[in-house]
Amino acid sequence: MKMKDVRAEYLTDVRWLSNEGAKDSSVRIIDARWYLQGKDGREEYARGHIPGAVFVALEDITADEGPGRHPIPSAEKFAEAMRAAGVSKETQVIAYDDAGGSIAARLLWLLRRFGHAKAAVLDGGLAAWTAAGHPLTTEVPAIARGTFEPNADPRIVSVDKAHVDAARARGDSLVLDARAAERYRGDLEPIDARPGHIPGAKSAPWSLNMREGRFRSNADLRSHYEALGAGRAKEIIVYCGSGVTACHDWLALELAGFDRVKLYEGSWSDWARDPSLPAQKGDE
């Protein structure tokens, strides 16, 4: 268990961003909006965004090939996206979206994965910004190209389906499914090869990490994940549909003080397309 409160390392609030953050030239705000279906993040950014924010498309930080729908990009591809967004070694990145931080958390995970610790998610996202009375703009800021250099952090770990299947068979790992409960149960499956979940996985919808649009307290999150077995597990593996919103569970577990958390890169989109792997429907 982490002894220090990591909340300030991973989250920032609207008050700070609109005051100190707005005056600090080392801060880079990144709009990370993305949608599974129906809307386009770049178009939403063009309609209105937090002043000074630049847009980074999920596709620009996703590998062209790999397991699942959103494989982890190469170090160079990610670095190029960050340089284009004006990120350098000393840049404090603040990522936001309009989906409870579920997309911004993926950017945060990638930044940490590639060694950039000066990164946080805007707690409450776009909704918190506008609720506080702050304006949006359609102006795209002119920014200088950054000099981001990736430096892999061995503590930020991803695993493949073979690792997950072996962990499942041993029974000493906690596998958490961050998708909505109806997708976990297999009541519906809007995009992937088949419905259901990884046998033995527990349902941990990312939305349950939130209360009134913001992350629950560290203590609340710890109680939530302790009840799911996080304290007893040899390792914790998080997954979702494609490895994006699972990063919200990763972030919540970090806030709760758990440090054995691994991301299943391909997630259900990888697992479901392999007919040799079992799938389970219904509740746990």
HUFENJO-V182218 format. One record per backbone hydrogen bond with DSSP energy under -1.0 kcal/mol. NH is the residue of the N-H (numbers start at 0). CO is the residue of the C=O. E is the energy in kcal/mol with one decimal. If there is no record, write none. Layout:
# HUFENJO-V182218
nh,co,e
NH,CO,E
NH,CO,E
This chain:
# HUFENJO-V182218
nh,co,e
1,256,-1.4
8,5,-1.2
9,5,-1.3
10,6,-2.6
11,120,-2.3
16,12,-2.3
17,13,-2.7
20,15,-2.9
26,23,-1.6
27,91,-2.8
29,93,-2.9
30,53,-3.4
31,95,-3.0
43,39,-2.1
44,40,-2.4
45,41,-2.1
46,42,-1.5
47,43,-1.0
48,136,-2.3
52,49,-2.4
53,28,-2.4
55,30,-2.1
59,56,-1.0
60,57,-1.4
61,58,-1.1
62,70,-2.2
77,73,-2.4
78,74,-2.5
79,75,-2.4
80,76,-1.8
81,77,-2.2
82,78,-2.7
83,79,-2.4
84,80,-1.2
85,82,-1.6
86,81,-2.8
90,87,-1.4
91,25,-2.5
92,117,-2.6
93,27,-2.4
94,119,-2.7
95,29,-2.2
101,98,-1.7
104,100,-2.2
106,102,-1.3
107,103,-2.4
108,104,-2.6
109,105,-2.4
110,106,-2.7
111,107,-2.5
112,108,-2.9
113,109,-2.3
114,111,-1.8
115,110,-3.3
118,116,-2.2
119,92,-2.1
120,9,-2.8
121,94,-2.9
122,11,-3.0
124,121,-1.7
125,96,-2.4
127,123,-1.3
128,124,-1.8
129,125,-2.4
130,126,-2.4
131,127,-1.4
132,129,-1.7
133,128,-1.7
136,48,-2.6
145,82,-2.9
147,86,-1.6
150,113,-2.2
152,112,-2.4
155,152,-1.8
158,262,-2.6
163,159,-2.1
164,160,-2.8
165,161,-2.2
166,162,-2.5
167,163,-2.7
168,164,-2.0
169,165,-2.1
170,166,-2.1
173,234,-2.7
175,236,-3.2
176,201,-2.9
177,238,-3.3
183,179,-2.1
184,180,-2.6
186,181,-2.1
187,181,-1.0
196,279,-2.5
200,197,-2.5
201,174,-2.9
203,176,-3.0
205,177,-2.2
207,204,-1.9
208,205,-2.0
209,206,-1.5
210,213,-3.2
213,210,-1.3
215,208,-2.6
220,216,-2.6
221,217,-2.4
222,218,-2.3
223,219,-2.4
224,220,-2.4
225,221,-2.6
226,222,-2.0
228,225,-1.4
229,224,-2.6
231,228,-1.0
233,171,-3.0
235,259,-2.7
236,173,-3.0
237,261,-2.8
238,175,-2.3
246,243,-1.8
247,244,-1.6
249,245,-2.1
250,246,-2.4
251,247,-2.5
252,248,-2.7
253,249,-2.1
254,250,-2.5
255,251,-1.9
256,253,-1.1
257,252,-2.7
261,235,-3.2
262,156,-2.4
263,237,-2.7
264,158,-1.8
264,262,-1.0
267,239,-2.7
268,240,-2.7
269,266,-1.5
270,266,-2.4
271,267,-3.0
273,270,-1.5
276,273,-1.9
279,196,-2.6
281,184,-3.0
